[in-house]
């Protein structure tokens, strides 16, 4: 057989049938479900008199609308409450496993899936959420889908797909101290742009990716969609296998060896050909801060806000001018002079235990600066929260003046009560700095957890490597 | 889904690149559990001067008169002309639902984000990719002529301008077939139930752990 990429292998293993024009029916192993993109799909299923094809493939949890403060009070916003209750009703009607708001395992669907072992190497994983690319960190083919496709997977366990092209992003060498997975992926997006990966599945490789923990790989794959690619992935290695061993949904003892044997092949063959290959020198990556309203508008913390007058392309120049206006920034000002009003540490990009440890290491023994109106830490799941509390991270954050919250998507997209007010500026570990993303008129700067914590303490953006 | 064969409509120009789905339909409107009713909140943050929330009477809200859809000449538009990477960001199908509910049936741009592009076809909205040069020319033509209309011929895969100039476009044959006939994907896939079951049986042998639940 010809040499294949990891993506080729995952694709081939899931094709049920292919039409002459290349349109394939692709089998889906794992379907993750949350409250926002599923109600219309369940309703469609009911109207057509259909049932879910394989309920054991589905795992559901509410995350977007859930409050991050005292859960015993329920959800104040009646529309949010109806959406969360609707998920509960749909799951019980069809017999689907749901980690509801009172379940200690509830959390952001992209944190919950991996920590339960519900995401496994070699799987196809889908969810009505673009950040499903996260799960590719396990050598899985994982991508976000719309609600019509959610219904399609529920009804048929399959999706109608055309194969993407193959791209390899190789991050060569090692990153320096204080440079994290978030900085790697922001630097990649800054390099290829938000449409650079459109039409591709991206495999992340190279020494710097192999050196990342599973949490770090999830952060990188999570933001693949911000580079325009639906799916990002990393080859399976010992770290992948060690992470999964003993998790609730991982293969049982009797099946473990058989699974391992199959997972070991989940890497691109040495001779495999990619349609596009990009090499990035890890040592050149600095801690990143986004300055604009698109994740590609990102610079190293030590630099200045770019000047639109230096941009030759008129459409890009207009975009930069509009972004500076929206963000309330001046061209050429040092990034270190930007002062956030709020700090958000959380989201499916950066709310895992390693992220909280990194932020706590910076916050330990320090205080949030006076100019910061709110600094909040929102763990990705109930299990992350409990682990952090076992390690005493909650005390570090609380003593420093951070809010310690209940798990959910929270202020990444502000569907619950956590949001920016118009004009407010946020240092955020989330994934999107679009206009209004964290609240209408809100201004988002994307950074790593350590950089967010450092900004909270200093009151302005600061190079975390100079911070001790 | 309504079938799409050909249409003629007024073109509204949205002259910015990387329009994301958060801009197309902001998050507060995603709390609805319906597929319809999103049209009045399409581009909500750009279209109105106040902060939009679900349940508001949108007819009473102050309009941003500078926004293109609030200009009288574009009010009845059914074709949206946009710049590159339209529909990037979130997978929310509420974006094509909002565009459709407002009255758009076709969107022309030099490129689209993958998930949005796919979601459009599932809802009878046709995303059309033209070259940067062709899109530039259409932006100029729309600005120059009040009531500028285009004819979109999906069967013939071409756009026809008022001066009878034609632009050809590509469309995936399967997606075209579904759109032209207004076909439901699920119904089509369920023709292959036997194939799916055969795949499942084989896979259950090869990788049984994919079919087991937690103890």
Boltz contact constraints between the chains, C-beta under 6 A:
constraints:
  - contact:
      token1: [A, 16]
      token2: [B, 195]
      max_distance: 6.0
  - contact:
      token1: [A, 16]
      token2: [B, 196]
      max_distance: 6.0
  - contact:
      token1: [A, 16]
      token2: [B, 199]
      max_distance: 6.0
  - contact:
      token1: [A, 17]
      token2: [B, 195]
      max_distance: 6.0
  - contact:
      token1: [A, 21]
      token2: [B, 173]
      max_distance: 6.0
  - contact:
      token1: [A, 23]
      token2: [B, 174]
      max_distance: 6.0
  - contact:
      token1: [A, 27]
      token2: [B, 199]
      max_distance: 6.0
  - contact:
      token1: [A, 29]
      token2: [B, 210]
      max_distance: 6.0
  - contact:
      token1: [A, 36]
      token2: [B, 30]
      max_distance: 6.0
  - contact:
      token1: [A, 39]
      token2: [B, 33]
      max_distance: 6.0
  - contact:
      token1: [A, 40]
      token2: [B, 35]
      max_distance: 6.0
  - contact:
      token1: [A, 56]
      token2: [B, 213]
      max_distance: 6.0
  - contact:
      token1: [A, 79]
      token2: [B, 31]
      max_distance: 6.0
  - contact:
      token1: [A, 79]
      token2: [B, 54]
      max_distance: 6.0
  - contact:
      token1: [A, 80]
      token2: [B, 31]
      max_distance: 6.0
  - contact:
      token1: [A, 83]
      token2: [B, 31]
      max_distance: 6.0
  - contact:
      token1: [A, 83]
      token2: [B, 33]
      max_distance: 6.0
  - contact:
      token1: [A, 86]
      token2: [B, 33]
      max_distance: 6.0
  - contact:
      token1: [A, 129]
      token2: [B, 91]
      max_distance: 6.0
  - contact:
      token1: [A, 130]
      token2: [B, 90]
      max_distance: 6.0
  - contact:
      token1: [A, 130]
      token2: [B, 91]
      max_distance: 6.0
  - contact:
      token1: [A, 130]
      token2: [B, 115]
      max_distance: 6.0
  - contact:
      token1: [A, 144]
      token2: [B, 91]
      max_distance: 6.0
  - contact:
      token1: [A, 144]
      token2: [B, 115]
      max_distance: 6.0
  - contact:
      token1: [A, 146]
      token2: [B, 91]
      max_distance: 6.0
  - contact:
      token1: [A, 146]
      token2: [B, 93]
      max_distance: 6.0
  - contact:
      token1: [A, 146]
      token2: [B, 119]
      max_distance: 6.0
  - contact:
      token1: [A, 147]
      token2: [B, 93]
      max_distance: 6.0
  - contact:
      token1: [A, 148]
      token2: [B, 122]
      max_distance: 6.0
  - contact:
      token1: [A, 152]
      token2: [B, 185]
      max_distance: 6.0
  - contact:
      token1: [A, 152]
      token2: [B, 186]
      max_distance: 6.0
  - contact:
      token1: [A, 155]
      token2: [B, 186]
      max_distance: 6.0
  - contact:
      token1: [A, 156]
      token2: [B, 189]
      max_distance: 6.0
  - contact:
      token1: [A, 158]
      token2: [B, 189]
      max_distance: 6.0
  - contact:
      token1: [A, 158]
      token2: [B, 196]
      max_distance: 6.0
  - contact:
      token1: [A, 160]
      token2: [B, 185]
      max_distance: 6.0
  - contact:
      token1: [A, 194]
      token2: [B, 18]
      max_distance: 6.0
  - contact:
      token1: [A, 194]
      token2: [B, 88]
      max_distance: 6.0
  - contact:
      token1: [A, 195]
      token2: [B, 85]
      max_distance: 6.0
  - contact:
      token1: [A, 198]
      token2: [B, 114]
      max_distance: 6.0
  - contact:
      token1: [A, 230]
      token2: [B, 114]
      max_distance: 6.0
  - contact:
      token1: [A, 248]
      token2: [B, 214]
      max_distance: 6.0
  - contact:
      token1: [A, 249]
      token2: [B, 214]
      max_distance: 6.0
  - contact:
      token1: [A, 251]
      token2: [B, 209]
      max_distance: 6.0
  - contact:
      token1: [A, 255]
      token2: [B, 208]
      max_distance: 6.0
  - contact:
      token1: [A, 255]
      token2: [B, 209]
      max_distance: 6.0
  - contact:
      token1: [A, 259]
      token2: [B, 209]
      max_distance: 6.0
  - contact:
      token1: [A, 294]
      token2: [B, 18]
      max_distance: 6.0
  - contact:
      token1: [A, 315]
      token2: [B, 17]
      max_distance: 6.0
  - contact:
      token1: [A, 319]
      token2: [B, 17]
      max_distance: 6.0
  - contact:
      token1: [A, 413]
      token2: [B, 27]
      max_distance: 6.0
  - contact:
      token1: [A, 415]
      token2: [B, 27]
      max_distance: 6.0
  - contact:
      token1: [A, 434]
      token2: [B, 20]
      max_distance: 6.0
  - contact:
      token1: [A, 434]
      token2: [B, 22]
      max_distance: 6.0
  - contact:
      token1: [A, 436]
      token2: [B, 26]
      max_distance: 6.0
  - contact:
      token1: [A, 436]
      token2: [B, 45]
      max_distance: 6.0
  - contact:
      token1: [A, 437]
      token2: [B, 22]
      max_distance: 6.0
  - contact:
      token1: [A, 440]
      token2: [B, 45]
      max_distance: 6.0
  - contact:
      token1: [A, 440]
      token2: [B, 51]
      max_distance: 6.0
